[in-house]
Amino acid sequence: MDKRFTDIIQLIKQSRTNAIRTVNAELINLYWNIGEYICNKIEQSEWGDSVVTELAIYIETNEPDIKGFSDKNIWRMKQFYETYKDFPKLSPLVREISWTNNLLIFSRCKTLEEMEFYLKYVKQENYSKRELDRQISASLFERTMIGNSKLSTALRESNQDLTNTFKDSYVFEFLNLPEPHNESELQRVLVRQMKNFILELGKDFLFIDEEYKLQVGNSDFFIDLLFYHRGLQCLVAFELKAGKFKPGHLGQLNFYLEALDRDIRKPNENPSIGVLLCKDKDSEVVEYALSRSLSPTMVSEYKTQLPDKKLLQQKLHELFENDTNEN
């Protein structure tokens, strides 16, 4: 790197970080204000609980460019406000971390002291969602209290790009910007190629979305590809794993199907289907995930109309071979 220009690069990075931090704080302010507004309306008996769903539908119908306001997320805003409204000393802290990290803290922490601990910890250490989730699961708060130890005062900004701390899907939805993917570029390319292949299989597959977001409790999950099958009248979720098949992959896919059936599937539609595609250097594995409530007749019907496993394995092999040859 040409050392003459490092100061300019630092100015650019610092300005970008400040901009993202400002947007994040504004987003948290908005969620707080919406939560407060809804709480007041319900407490004054002007609105009923069903108004949240009505509001989400209204926003989706009349302002389709405004993202991030599903009924689940609006309820989270109400819960967020109710959690902290009586504790003004924590109010500035919640505005300095991402919404996703806020969700983790106020949904998983049991006491005010624990919430304050992780709010300060995330701000200091610039933790991502995954890192924070791991520390909560490892009982960092309890271990610190028992050991009477102190957190390191040395910030890790020199080792971490603070921009990544606020690369929250909600920030990108708020700004109506394309959301960055967490996957590698290879994975994204393969997913898109598989999407095109599925659509080529026949007119019965209707594409819904790539990286389709599911909200379960206070956590968000993403399905690689989601289709609707006209013949089977059901949702079909495809998960592509660049690696050896593991039983846990099917467990994850079944979890997605349960969430789809509970929250997304319409009453007139059949139970959702999952298709798992795994590829390592030696083999291609294709597995179907079907609801246990299906009758043998329906299982047979599903398998008749779904793409043949051997055909999917062959396409999976071609996709990886082509990518290897291109590289």
ABEGO torsion letter per residue (X at the ends): XBAAAAAAAAAAAAAAAAAAAAAAAAAAAAAAAAAAAAAAAAAAGABBAAAAAAAAAAAAAABAABBGBBAAAAAAAAAAAAAAAABAAAAAAAAABBAAAAAAAAAABABAAAAAAAAAAAAAAGBBAAAAAAAAAAGAAAAAAAAGBBBBABBAAAABBAAAAABBAAAAAAAGBBBBBABBAAAAAAAAAAAAAAAAAEAABBBABBGBBBBBEABBBBBABBBBBAAAGBBBBBBBBBEBBBAAAAAAAAAAAAAAAAAABBAABBBBBBBBBBBBAABBBBBBBBBAABBAAAAAAAAAABBBAAAAAAAAAAAAAAAAAAX
